[in-house]
Amino acid sequence: MTKQELKDEIAELKFDYIRIQGDLDKLEAAGGNVAKAEAQLARMEQQLKELNEELAKKE
């Protein structure tokens, strides 16, 4: 991936993370099961970490 592709992927992932976090807050307030959303956020955090590390290597 190029630096720009990595930056675009990171930006998209951050947007999705924020959206899911908002959904999680609503689900939690309604008393719903948040385990699936929490697991998805954890996967996204790992993916962001990996993408940021890859981007750092290119700079």
PDBQT receptor file of N, H, CA, C and O in Angstrom, charges set to zero:
ATOM      1  N   MET A   1       0.834  -1.180   0.000  1.00  0.00    +0.000 N 
ATOM      2  CA  MET A   1       0.000   0.000   0.000  1.00  0.00    +0.000 C 
ATOM      3  C   MET A   1       0.880   1.244   0.000  1.00  0.00    +0.000 C 
ATOM      4  O   MET A   1       1.956   1.265   0.597  1.00  0.00    +0.000 OA
ATOM      5  N   THR A   2       0.402   2.271  -0.678  1.00  0.00    +0.000 N 
ATOM      6  H   THR A   2      -0.473   2.255  -1.163  1.00  0.00    +0.000 HD
ATOM      7  CA  THR A   2       1.129   3.535  -0.656  1.00  0.00    +0.000 C 
ATOM      8  C   THR A   2       0.801   4.277   0.638  1.00  0.00    +0.000 C 
ATOM      9  O   THR A   2      -0.112   3.903   1.374  1.00  0.00    +0.000 OA
ATOM     10  N   LYS A   3       1.567   5.336   0.897  1.00  0.00    +0.000 N 
ATOM     11  H   LYS A   3       2.309   5.640   0.300  1.00  0.00    +0.000 HD
ATOM     12  CA  LYS A   3       1.310   6.138   2.096  1.00  0.00    +0.000 C 
ATOM     13  C   LYS A   3      -0.105   6.708   2.071  1.00  0.00    +0.000 C 
ATOM     14  O   LYS A   3      -0.795   6.712   3.090  1.00  0.00    +0.000 OA
ATOM     15  N   GLN A   4      -0.534   7.189   0.905  1.00  0.00    +0.000 N 
ATOM     16  H   GLN A   4       0.027   7.185   0.077  1.00  0.00    +0.000 HD
ATOM     17  CA  GLN A   4      -1.868   7.780   0.811  1.00  0.00    +0.000 C 
ATOM     18  C   GLN A   4      -2.954   6.730   1.023  1.00  0.00    +0.000 C 
ATOM     19  O   GLN A   4      -3.964   7.002   1.673  1.00  0.00    +0.000 OA
ATOM     20  N   GLU A   5      -2.755   5.547   0.486  1.00  0.00    +0.000 N 
ATOM     21  H   GLU A   5      -1.935   5.325  -0.042  1.00  0.00    +0.000 HD
ATOM     22  CA  GLU A   5      -3.725   4.469   0.691  1.00  0.00    +0.000 C 
ATOM     23  C   GLU A   5      -3.820   4.101   2.167  1.00  0.00    +0.000 C 
ATOM     24  O   GLU A   5      -4.910   3.855   2.682  1.00  0.00    +0.000 OA
ATOM     25  N   LEU A   6      -2.681   4.065   2.841  1.00  0.00    +0.000 N 
ATOM     26  H   LEU A   6      -1.795   4.265   2.422  1.00  0.00    +0.000 HD
ATOM     27  CA  LEU A   6      -2.677   3.780   4.274  1.00  0.00    +0.000 C 
ATOM     28  C   LEU A   6      -3.421   4.869   5.042  1.00  0.00    +0.000 C 
ATOM     29  O   LEU A   6      -4.225   4.573   5.926  1.00  0.00    +0.000 OA
ATOM     30  N   LYS A   7      -3.153   6.122   4.705  1.00  0.00    +0.000 N 
ATOM     31  H   LYS A   7      -2.500   6.363   3.987  1.00  0.00    +0.000 HD
ATOM     32  CA  LYS A   7      -3.832   7.231   5.377  1.00  0.00    +0.000 C 
ATOM     33  C   LYS A   7      -5.335   7.177   5.139  1.00  0.00    +0.000 C 
ATOM     34  O   LYS A   7      -6.120   7.423   6.055  1.00  0.00    +0.000 OA
ATOM     35  N   ASP A   8      -5.735   6.858   3.917  1.00  0.00    +0.000 N 
ATOM     36  H   ASP A   8      -5.098   6.659   3.173  1.00  0.00    +0.000 HD
ATOM     37  CA  ASP A   8      -7.161   6.745   3.606  1.00  0.00    +0.000 C 
ATOM     38  C   ASP A   8      -7.806   5.603   4.387  1.00  0.00    +0.000 C 
ATOM     39  O   ASP A   8      -8.910   5.750   4.912  1.00  0.00    +0.000 OA
ATOM     40  N   GLU A   9      -7.121   4.474   4.462  1.00  0.00    +0.000 N 
ATOM     41  H   GLU A   9      -6.224   4.354   4.036  1.00  0.00    +0.000 HD
ATOM     42  CA  GLU A   9      -7.628   3.312   5.196  1.00  0.00    +0.000 C 
ATOM     43  C   GLU A   9      -7.760   3.639   6.687  1.00  0.00    +0.000 C 
ATOM     44  O   GLU A   9      -8.744   3.264   7.324  1.00  0.00    +0.000 OA
ATOM     45  N   ILE A  10      -6.780   4.328   7.229  1.00  0.00    +0.000 N 
ATOM     46  H   ILE A  10      -5.981   4.633   6.711  1.00  0.00    +0.000 HD
ATOM     47  CA  ILE A  10      -6.822   4.725   8.641  1.00  0.00    +0.000 C 
ATOM     48  C   ILE A  10      -8.000   5.667   8.888  1.00  0.00    +0.000 C 
ATOM     49  O   ILE A  10      -8.730   5.506   9.866  1.00  0.00    +0.000 OA
ATOM     50  N   ALA A  11      -8.184   6.644   8.008  1.00  0.00    +0.000 N 
ATOM     51  H   ALA A  11      -7.591   6.775   7.214  1.00  0.00    +0.000 HD
ATOM     52  CA  ALA A  11      -9.284   7.595   8.166  1.00  0.00    +0.000 C 
ATOM     53  C   ALA A  11     -10.637   6.881   8.115  1.00  0.00    +0.000 C 
ATOM     54  O   ALA A  11     -11.527   7.181   8.910  1.00  0.00    +0.000 OA
ATOM     55  N   GLU A  12     -10.790   5.951   7.193  1.00  0.00    +0.000 N 
ATOM     56  H   GLU A  12     -10.067   5.708   6.547  1.00  0.00    +0.000 HD
ATOM     57  CA  GLU A  12     -12.039   5.205   7.074  1.00  0.00    +0.000 C 
ATOM     58  C   GLU A  12     -12.285   4.345   8.313  1.00  0.00    +0.000 C 
ATOM     59  O   GLU A  12     -13.408   4.262   8.810  1.00  0.00    +0.000 OA
ATOM     60  N   LEU A  13     -11.241   3.720   8.796  1.00  0.00    +0.000 N 
ATOM     61  H   LEU A  13     -10.328   3.787   8.393  1.00  0.00    +0.000 HD
ATOM     62  CA  LEU A  13     -11.361   2.875   9.978  1.00  0.00    +0.000 C 
ATOM     63  C   LEU A  13     -11.725   3.707  11.208  1.00  0.00    +0.000 C 
ATOM     64  O   LEU A  13     -12.533   3.278  12.032  1.00  0.00    +0.000 OA
ATOM     65  N   LYS A  14     -11.133   4.892  11.331  1.00  0.00    +0.000 N 
ATOM     66  H   LYS A  14     -10.478   5.241  10.662  1.00  0.00    +0.000 HD
ATOM     67  CA  LYS A  14     -11.461   5.782  12.451  1.00  0.00    +0.000 C 
ATOM     68  C   LYS A  14     -12.923   6.211  12.394  1.00  0.00    +0.000 C 
ATOM     69  O   LYS A  14     -13.604   6.260  13.418  1.00  0.00    +0.000 OA
ATOM     70  N   PHE A  15     -13.401   6.522  11.189  1.00  0.00    +0.000 N 
ATOM     71  H   PHE A  15     -12.848   6.483  10.357  1.00  0.00    +0.000 HD
ATOM     72  CA  PHE A  15     -14.801   6.911  11.016  1.00  0.00    +0.000 C 
ATOM     73  C   PHE A  15     -15.721   5.776  11.458  1.00  0.00    +0.000 C 
ATOM     74  O   PHE A  15     -16.679   6.000  12.198  1.00  0.00    +0.000 OA
ATOM     75  N   ASP A  16     -15.430   4.563  11.007  1.00  0.00    +0.000 N 
ATOM     76  H   ASP A  16     -14.652   4.381  10.406  1.00  0.00    +0.000 HD
ATOM     77  CA  ASP A  16     -16.232   3.398  11.384  1.00  0.00    +0.000 C 
ATOM     78  C   ASP A  16     -16.165   3.147  12.883  1.00  0.00    +0.000 C 
ATOM     79  O   ASP A  16     -17.167   2.790  13.503  1.00  0.00    +0.000 OA
ATOM     80  N   TYR A  17     -14.990   3.332  13.463  1.00  0.00    +0.000 N 
ATOM     81  H   TYR A  17     -14.176   3.621  12.960  1.00  0.00    +0.000 HD
ATOM     82  CA  TYR A  17     -14.803   3.123  14.902  1.00  0.00    +0.000 C 
ATOM     83  C   TYR A  17     -15.715   4.064  15.685  1.00  0.00    +0.000 C 
ATOM     84  O   TYR A  17     -16.398   3.648  16.621  1.00  0.00    +0.000 OA
ATOM     85  N   ILE A  18     -15.717   5.323  15.296  1.00  0.00    +0.000 N 
ATOM     86  H   ILE A  18     -15.162   5.661  14.535  1.00  0.00    +0.000 HD
ATOM     87  CA  ILE A  18     -16.544   6.317  15.984  1.00  0.00    +0.000 C 
ATOM     88  C   ILE A  18     -18.026   5.971  15.845  1.00  0.00    +0.000 C 
ATOM     89  O   ILE A  18     -18.788   6.095  16.804  1.00  0.00    +0.000 OA
ATOM     90  N   ARG A  19     -18.429   5.540  14.658  1.00  0.00    +0.000 N 
ATOM     91  H   ARG A  19     -17.810   5.439  13.879  1.00  0.00    +0.000 HD
ATOM     92  CA  ARG A  19     -19.819   5.163  14.423  1.00  0.00    +0.000 C 
ATOM     93  C   ARG A  19     -20.221   3.977  15.308  1.00  0.00    +0.000 C 
ATOM     94  O   ARG A  19     -21.279   3.991  15.937  1.00  0.00    +0.000 OA
ATOM     95  N   ILE A  20     -19.377   2.968  15.346  1.00  0.00    +0.000 N 
ATOM     96  H   ILE A  20     -18.517   2.956  14.835  1.00  0.00    +0.000 HD
ATOM     97  CA  ILE A  20     -19.678   1.778  16.147  1.00  0.00    +0.000 C 
ATOM     98  C   ILE A  20     -19.676   2.112  17.629  1.00  0.00    +0.000 C 
ATOM     99  O   ILE A  20     -20.474   1.575  18.397  1.00  0.00    +0.000 OA
ATOM    100  N   GLN A  21     -18.781   2.995  18.023  1.00  0.00    +0.000 N 
ATOM    101  H   GLN A  21     -18.132   3.431  17.399  1.00  0.00    +0.000 HD
ATOM    102  CA  GLN A  21     -18.740   3.404  19.427  1.00  0.00    +0.000 C 
ATOM    103  C   GLN A  21     -20.047   4.095  19.824  1.00  0.00    +0.000 C 
ATOM    104  O   GLN A  21     -20.560   3.876  20.921  1.00  0.00    +0.000 OA
ATOM    105  N   GLY A  22     -20.582   4.926  18.930  1.00  0.00    +0.000 N 
ATOM    106  H   GLY A  22     -20.165   5.104  18.038  1.00  0.00    +0.000 HD
ATOM    107  CA  GLY A  22     -21.870   5.568  19.179  1.00  0.00    +0.000 C 
ATOM    108  C   GLY A  22     -22.995   4.553  19.267  1.00  0.00    +0.000 C 
ATOM    109  O   GLY A  22     -23.869   4.653  20.127  1.00  0.00    +0.000 OA
ATOM    110  N   ASP A  23     -22.967   3.571  18.366  1.00  0.00    +0.000 N 
ATOM    111  H   ASP A  23     -22.257   3.490  17.667  1.00  0.00    +0.000 HD
ATOM    112  CA  ASP A  23     -23.965   2.504  18.402  1.00  0.00    +0.000 C 
ATOM    113  C   ASP A  23     -23.867   1.720  19.711  1.00  0.00    +0.000 C 
ATOM    114  O   ASP A  23     -24.881   1.345  20.299  1.00  0.00    +0.000 OA
ATOM    115  N   LEU A  24     -22.649   1.484  20.150  1.00  0.00    +0.000 N 
ATOM    116  H   LEU A  24     -21.826   1.789  19.671  1.00  0.00    +0.000 HD
ATOM    117  CA  LEU A  24     -22.420   0.750  21.391  1.00  0.00    +0.000 C 
ATOM    118  C   LEU A  24     -23.017   1.514  22.568  1.00  0.00    +0.000 C 
ATOM    119  O   LEU A  24     -23.661   0.927  23.437  1.00  0.00    +0.000 OA
ATOM    120  N   ASP A  25     -22.798   2.830  22.588  1.00  0.00    +0.000 N 
ATOM    121  H   ASP A  25     -22.275   3.307  21.882  1.00  0.00    +0.000 HD
ATOM    122  CA  ASP A  25     -23.348   3.648  23.667  1.00  0.00    +0.000 C 
ATOM    123  C   ASP A  25     -24.872   3.565  23.707  1.00  0.00    +0.000 C 
ATOM    124  O   ASP A  25     -25.469   3.455  24.778  1.00  0.00    +0.000 OA
ATOM    125  N   LYS A  26     -25.495   3.617  22.528  1.00  0.00    +0.000 N 
ATOM    126  H   LYS A  26     -25.010   3.705  21.658  1.00  0.00    +0.000 HD
ATOM    127  CA  LYS A  26     -26.956   3.519  22.456  1.00  0.00    +0.000 C 
ATOM    128  C   LYS A  26     -27.431   2.145  22.907  1.00  0.00    +0.000 C 
ATOM    129  O   LYS A  26     -28.410   2.027  23.644  1.00  0.00    +0.000 OA
ATOM    130  N   LEU A  27     -26.736   1.118  22.463  1.00  0.00    +0.000 N 
ATOM    131  H   LEU A  27     -25.941   1.214  21.864  1.00  0.00    +0.000 HD
ATOM    132  CA  LEU A  27     -27.093  -0.249  22.819  1.00  0.00    +0.000 C 
ATOM    133  C   LEU A  27     -26.962  -0.465  24.324  1.00  0.00    +0.000 C 
ATOM    134  O   LEU A  27     -27.812  -1.095  24.954  1.00  0.00    +0.000 OA
ATOM    135  N   GLU A  28     -25.897   0.064  24.877  1.00  0.00    +0.000 N 
ATOM    136  H   GLU A  28     -25.207   0.576  24.365  1.00  0.00    +0.000 HD
ATOM    137  CA  GLU A  28     -25.658  -0.071  26.318  1.00  0.00    +0.000 C 
ATOM    138  C   GLU A  28     -26.733   0.662  27.111  1.00  0.00    +0.000 C 
ATOM    139  O   GLU A  28     -27.213   0.156  28.126  1.00  0.00    +0.000 OA
ATOM    140  N   ALA A  29     -27.110   1.846  26.655  1.00  0.00    +0.000 N 
ATOM    141  H   ALA A  29     -26.720   2.257  25.831  1.00  0.00    +0.000 HD
ATOM    142  CA  ALA A  29     -28.147   2.622  27.338  1.00  0.00    +0.000 C 
ATOM    143  C   ALA A  29     -29.494   1.903  27.287  1.00  0.00    +0.000 C 
ATOM    144  O   ALA A  29     -30.307   2.035  28.202  1.00  0.00    +0.000 OA
ATOM    145  N   ALA A  30     -29.725   1.152  26.227  1.00  0.00    +0.000 N 
ATOM    146  H   ALA A  30     -29.064   1.045  25.483  1.00  0.00    +0.000 HD
ATOM    147  CA  ALA A  30     -30.982   0.419  26.082  1.00  0.00    +0.000 C 
ATOM    148  C   ALA A  30     -30.941  -0.933  26.785  1.00  0.00    +0.000 C 
ATOM    149  O   ALA A  30     -31.936  -1.658  26.808  1.00  0.00    +0.000 OA
ATOM    150  N   GLY A  31     -29.787  -1.269  27.359  1.00  0.00    +0.000 N 
ATOM    151  H   GLY A  31     -28.979  -0.680  27.340  1.00  0.00    +0.000 HD
ATOM    152  CA  GLY A  31     -29.670  -2.533  28.075  1.00  0.00    +0.000 C 
ATOM    153  C   GLY A  31     -29.408  -3.721  27.179  1.00  0.00    +0.000 C 
ATOM    154  O   GLY A  31     -29.659  -4.864  27.564  1.00  0.00    +0.000 OA
ATOM    155  N   GLY A  32     -28.905  -3.459  25.988  1.00  0.00    +0.000 N 
ATOM    156  H   GLY A  32     -28.701  -2.531  25.676  1.00  0.00    +0.000 HD
ATOM    157  CA  GLY A  32     -28.642  -4.539  25.041  1.00  0.00    +0.000 C 
ATOM    158  C   GLY A  32     -27.302  -5.221  25.281  1.00  0.00    +0.000 C 
ATOM    159  O   GLY A  32     -26.517  -4.799  26.130  1.00  0.00    +0.000 OA
ATOM    160  N   ASN A  33     -27.058  -6.271  24.527  1.00  0.00    +0.000 N 
ATOM    161  H   ASN A  33     -27.695  -6.614  23.838  1.00  0.00    +0.000 HD
ATOM    162  CA  ASN A  33     -25.810  -7.022  24.626  1.00  0.00    +0.000 C 
ATOM    163  C   ASN A  33     -24.734  -6.295  23.814  1.00  0.00    +0.000 C 
ATOM    164  O   ASN A  33     -24.863  -6.129  22.601  1.00  0.00    +0.000 OA
ATOM    165  N   VAL A  34     -23.688  -5.871  24.490  1.00  0.00    +0.000 N 
ATOM    166  H   VAL A  34     -23.583  -6.006  25.476  1.00  0.00    +0.000 HD
ATOM    167  CA  VAL A  34     -22.648  -5.061  23.839  1.00  0.00    +0.000 C 
ATOM    168  C   VAL A  34     -21.389  -5.858  23.518  1.00  0.00    +0.000 C 
ATOM    169  O   VAL A  34     -20.426  -5.293  23.001  1.00  0.00    +0.000 OA
ATOM    170  N   ALA A  35     -21.373  -7.132  23.806  1.00  0.00    +0.000 N 
ATOM    171  H   ALA A  35     -22.156  -7.591  24.226  1.00  0.00    +0.000 HD
ATOM    172  CA  ALA A  35     -20.159  -7.940  23.641  1.00  0.00    +0.000 C 
ATOM    173  C   ALA A  35     -19.674  -7.960  22.189  1.00  0.00    +0.000 C 
ATOM    174  O   ALA A  35     -18.475  -7.846  21.935  1.00  0.00    +0.000 OA
ATOM    175  N   LYS A  36     -20.591  -8.104  21.250  1.00  0.00    +0.000 N 
ATOM    176  H   LYS A  36     -21.565  -8.197  21.457  1.00  0.00    +0.000 HD
ATOM    177  CA  LYS A  36     -20.202  -8.171  19.837  1.00  0.00    +0.000 C 
ATOM    178  C   LYS A  36     -19.579  -6.846  19.385  1.00  0.00    +0.000 C 
ATOM    179  O   LYS A  36     -18.554  -6.840  18.704  1.00  0.00    +0.000 OA
ATOM    180  N   ALA A  37     -20.192  -5.739  19.761  1.00  0.00    +0.000 N 
ATOM    181  H   ALA A  37     -21.025  -5.744  20.314  1.00  0.00    +0.000 HD
ATOM    182  CA  ALA A  37     -19.673  -4.423  19.383  1.00  0.00    +0.000 C 
ATOM    183  C   ALA A  37     -18.317  -4.168  20.035  1.00  0.00    +0.000 C 
ATOM    184  O   ALA A  37     -17.417  -3.610  19.407  1.00  0.00    +0.000 OA
ATOM    185  N   GLU A  38     -18.173  -4.575  21.286  1.00  0.00    +0.000 N 
ATOM    186  H   GLU A  38     -18.904  -5.029  21.796  1.00  0.00    +0.000 HD
ATOM    187  CA  GLU A  38     -16.883  -4.402  21.974  1.00  0.00    +0.000 C 
ATOM    188  C   GLU A  38     -15.788  -5.213  21.296  1.00  0.00    +0.000 C 
ATOM    189  O   GLU A  38     -14.659  -4.743  21.154  1.00  0.00    +0.000 OA
ATOM    190  N   ALA A  39     -16.120  -6.427  20.878  1.00  0.00    +0.000 N 
ATOM    191  H   ALA A  39     -17.037  -6.808  20.994  1.00  0.00    +0.000 HD
ATOM    192  CA  ALA A  39     -15.148  -7.268  20.191  1.00  0.00    +0.000 C 
ATOM    193  C   ALA A  39     -14.755  -6.645  18.849  1.00  0.00    +0.000 C 
ATOM    194  O   ALA A  39     -13.589  -6.677  18.456  1.00  0.00    +0.000 OA
ATOM    195  N   GLN A  40     -15.736  -6.083  18.159  1.00  0.00    +0.000 N 
ATOM    196  H   GLN A  40     -16.683  -6.058  18.478  1.00  0.00    +0.000 HD
ATOM    197  CA  GLN A  40     -15.448  -5.438  16.875  1.00  0.00    +0.000 C 
ATOM    198  C   GLN A  40     -14.544  -4.223  17.080  1.00  0.00    +0.000 C 
ATOM    199  O   GLN A  40     -13.630  -3.997  16.287  1.00  0.00    +0.000 OA
ATOM    200  N   LEU A  41     -14.785  -3.445  18.123  1.00  0.00    +0.000 N 
ATOM    201  H   LEU A  41     -15.528  -3.628  18.767  1.00  0.00    +0.000 HD
ATOM    202  CA  LEU A  41     -13.930  -2.294  18.414  1.00  0.00    +0.000 C 
ATOM    203  C   LEU A  41     -12.504  -2.740  18.730  1.00  0.00    +0.000 C 
ATOM    204  O   LEU A  41     -11.544  -2.092  18.314  1.00  0.00    +0.000 OA
ATOM    205  N   ALA A  42     -12.367  -3.827  19.456  1.00  0.00    +0.000 N 
ATOM    206  H   ALA A  42     -13.147  -4.353  19.794  1.00  0.00    +0.000 HD
ATOM    207  CA  ALA A  42     -11.035  -4.340  19.781  1.00  0.00    +0.000 C 
ATOM    208  C   ALA A  42     -10.286  -4.757  18.512  1.00  0.00    +0.000 C 
ATOM    209  O   ALA A  42      -9.093  -4.486  18.373  1.00  0.00    +0.000 OA
ATOM    210  N   ARG A  43     -10.988  -5.415  17.591  1.00  0.00    +0.000 N 
ATOM    211  H   ARG A  43     -11.957  -5.635  17.704  1.00  0.00    +0.000 HD
ATOM    212  CA  ARG A  43     -10.361  -5.788  16.309  1.00  0.00    +0.000 C 
ATOM    213  C   ARG A  43      -9.936  -4.549  15.522  1.00  0.00    +0.000 C 
ATOM    214  O   ARG A  43      -8.863  -4.518  14.920  1.00  0.00    +0.000 OA
ATOM    215  N   MET A  44     -10.784  -3.545  15.539  1.00  0.00    +0.000 N 
ATOM    216  H   MET A  44     -11.655  -3.570  16.029  1.00  0.00    +0.000 HD
ATOM    217  CA  MET A  44     -10.481  -2.312  14.813  1.00  0.00    +0.000 C 
ATOM    218  C   MET A  44      -9.280  -1.597  15.433  1.00  0.00    +0.000 C 
ATOM    219  O   MET A  44      -8.445  -1.045  14.716  1.00  0.00    +0.000 OA
ATOM    220  N   GLU A  45      -9.196  -1.607  16.758  1.00  0.00    +0.000 N 
ATOM    221  H   GLU A  45      -9.874  -2.055  17.341  1.00  0.00    +0.000 HD
ATOM    222  CA  GLU A  45      -8.043  -0.997  17.431  1.00  0.00    +0.000 C 
ATOM    223  C   GLU A  45      -6.753  -1.686  17.008  1.00  0.00    +0.000 C 
ATOM    224  O   GLU A  45      -5.742  -1.025  16.768  1.00  0.00    +0.000 OA
ATOM    225  N   GLN A  46      -6.785  -2.995  16.919  1.00  0.00    +0.000 N 
ATOM    226  H   GLN A  46      -7.606  -3.531  17.114  1.00  0.00    +0.000 HD
ATOM    227  CA  GLN A  46      -5.610  -3.751  16.493  1.00  0.00    +0.000 C 
ATOM    228  C   GLN A  46      -5.246  -3.417  15.049  1.00  0.00    +0.000 C 
ATOM    229  O   GLN A  46      -4.075  -3.233  14.716  1.00  0.00    +0.000 OA
ATOM    230  N   GLN A  47      -6.257  -3.341  14.210  1.00  0.00    +0.000 N 
ATOM    231  H   GLN A  47      -7.208  -3.490  14.480  1.00  0.00    +0.000 HD
ATOM    232  CA  GLN A  47      -6.024  -3.021  12.798  1.00  0.00    +0.000 C 
ATOM    233  C   GLN A  47      -5.450  -1.606  12.658  1.00  0.00    +0.000 C 
ATOM    234  O   GLN A  47      -4.543  -1.382  11.855  1.00  0.00    +0.000 OA
ATOM    235  N   LEU A  48      -5.974  -0.659  13.433  1.00  0.00    +0.000 N 
ATOM    236  H   LEU A  48      -6.710  -0.842  14.084  1.00  0.00    +0.000 HD
ATOM    237  CA  LEU A  48      -5.440   0.704  13.404  1.00  0.00    +0.000 C 
ATOM    238  C   LEU A  48      -3.977   0.726  13.833  1.00  0.00    +0.000 C 
ATOM    239  O   LEU A  48      -3.153   1.416  13.234  1.00  0.00    +0.000 OA
ATOM    240  N   LYS A  49      -3.670  -0.033  14.872  1.00  0.00    +0.000 N 
ATOM    241  H   LYS A  49      -4.340  -0.593  15.358  1.00  0.00    +0.000 HD
ATOM    242  CA  LYS A  49      -2.290  -0.103  15.348  1.00  0.00    +0.000 C 
ATOM    243  C   LYS A  49      -1.371  -0.610  14.239  1.00  0.00    +0.000 C 
ATOM    244  O   LYS A  49      -0.304  -0.044  13.999  1.00  0.00    +0.000 OA
ATOM    245  N   GLU A  50      -1.790  -1.676  13.570  1.00  0.00    +0.000 N 
ATOM    246  H   GLU A  50      -2.656  -2.136  13.765  1.00  0.00    +0.000 HD
ATOM    247  CA  GLU A  50      -0.976  -2.259  12.507  1.00  0.00    +0.000 C 
ATOM    248  C   GLU A  50      -0.807  -1.296  11.331  1.00  0.00    +0.000 C 
ATOM    249  O   GLU A  50       0.287  -1.169  10.782  1.00  0.00    +0.000 OA
ATOM    250  N   LEU A  51      -1.886  -0.623  10.949  1.00  0.00    +0.000 N 
ATOM    251  H   LEU A  51      -2.775  -0.726  11.396  1.00  0.00    +0.000 HD
ATOM    252  CA  LEU A  51      -1.811   0.330   9.843  1.00  0.00    +0.000 C 
ATOM    253  C   LEU A  51      -0.907   1.512  10.189  1.00  0.00    +0.000 C 
ATOM    254  O   LEU A  51      -0.132   1.972   9.351  1.00  0.00    +0.000 OA
ATOM    255  N   ASN A  52      -1.009   1.999  11.420  1.00  0.00    +0.000 N 
ATOM    256  H   ASN A  52      -1.640   1.626  12.101  1.00  0.00    +0.000 HD
ATOM    257  CA  ASN A  52      -0.157   3.109  11.852  1.00  0.00    +0.000 C 
ATOM    258  C   ASN A  52       1.313   2.707  11.880  1.00  0.00    +0.000 C 
ATOM    259  O   ASN A  52       2.183   3.504  11.527  1.00  0.00    +0.000 OA
ATOM    260  N   GLU A  53       1.591   1.477  12.297  1.00  0.00    +0.000 N 
ATOM    261  H   GLU A  53       0.884   0.830  12.583  1.00  0.00    +0.000 HD
ATOM    262  CA  GLU A  53       2.968   0.987  12.293  1.00  0.00    +0.000 C 
ATOM    263  C   GLU A  53       3.499   0.894  10.866  1.00  0.00    +0.000 C 
ATOM    264  O   GLU A  53       4.644   1.259  10.598  1.00  0.00    +0.000 OA
ATOM    265  N   GLU A  54       2.665   0.405   9.956  1.00  0.00    +0.000 N 
ATOM    266  H   GLU A  54       1.735   0.109  10.173  1.00  0.00    +0.000 HD
ATOM    267  CA  GLU A  54       3.068   0.297   8.555  1.00  0.00    +0.000 C 
ATOM    268  C   GLU A  54       3.315   1.688   7.956  1.00  0.00    +0.000 C 
ATOM    269  O   GLU A  54       4.261   1.885   7.193  1.00  0.00    +0.000 OA
ATOM    270  N   LEU A  55       2.463   2.636   8.306  1.00  0.00    +0.000 N 
ATOM    271  H   LEU A  55       1.694   2.476   8.925  1.00  0.00    +0.000 HD
ATOM    272  CA  LEU A  55       2.621   4.000   7.811  1.00  0.00    +0.000 C 
ATOM    273  C   LEU A  55       3.914   4.618   8.355  1.00  0.00    +0.000 C 
ATOM    274  O   LEU A  55       4.627   5.315   7.633  1.00  0.00    +0.000 OA
ATOM    275  N   ALA A  56       4.206   4.358   9.621  1.00  0.00    +0.000 N 
ATOM    276  H   ALA A  56       3.627   3.792  10.208  1.00  0.00    +0.000 HD
ATOM    277  CA  ALA A  56       5.433   4.891  10.221  1.00  0.00    +0.000 C 
ATOM    278  C   ALA A  56       6.675   4.380   9.508  1.00  0.00    +0.000 C 
ATOM    279  O   ALA A  56       7.661   5.107   9.383  1.00  0.00    +0.000 OA
ATOM    280  N   LYS A  57       6.639   3.154   9.047  1.00  0.00    +0.000 N 
ATOM    281  H   LYS A  57       5.838   2.563   9.149  1.00  0.00    +0.000 HD
ATOM    282  CA  LYS A  57       7.772   2.580   8.331  1.00  0.00    +0.000 C 
ATOM    283  C   LYS A  57       7.993   3.266   6.981  1.00  0.00    +0.000 C 
ATOM    284  O   LYS A  57       9.118   3.318   6.485  1.00  0.00    +0.000 OA
ATOM    285  N   LYS A  58       6.930   3.786   6.398  1.00  0.00    +0.000 N 
ATOM    286  H   LYS A  58       6.016   3.744   6.802  1.00  0.00    +0.000 HD
ATOM    287  CA  LYS A  58       7.017   4.414   5.080  1.00  0.00    +0.000 C 
ATOM    288  C   LYS A  58       7.448   5.868   5.162  1.00  0.00    +0.000 C 
ATOM    289  O   LYS A  58       7.834   6.453   4.149  1.00  0.00    +0.000 OA
ATOM    290  N   GLU A  59       7.391   6.460   6.341  1.00  0.00    +0.000 N 
ATOM    291  H   GLU A  59       7.078   5.985   7.163  1.00  0.00    +0.000 HD
ATOM    292  CA  GLU A  59       7.738   7.876   6.473  1.00  0.00    +0.000 C 
ATOM    293  C   GLU A  59       9.173   8.072   6.845  1.00  0.00    +0.000 C 
ATOM    294  O   GLU A  59       9.622   9.209   6.996  1.00  0.00    +0.000 OA
TER     295      GLU A  59
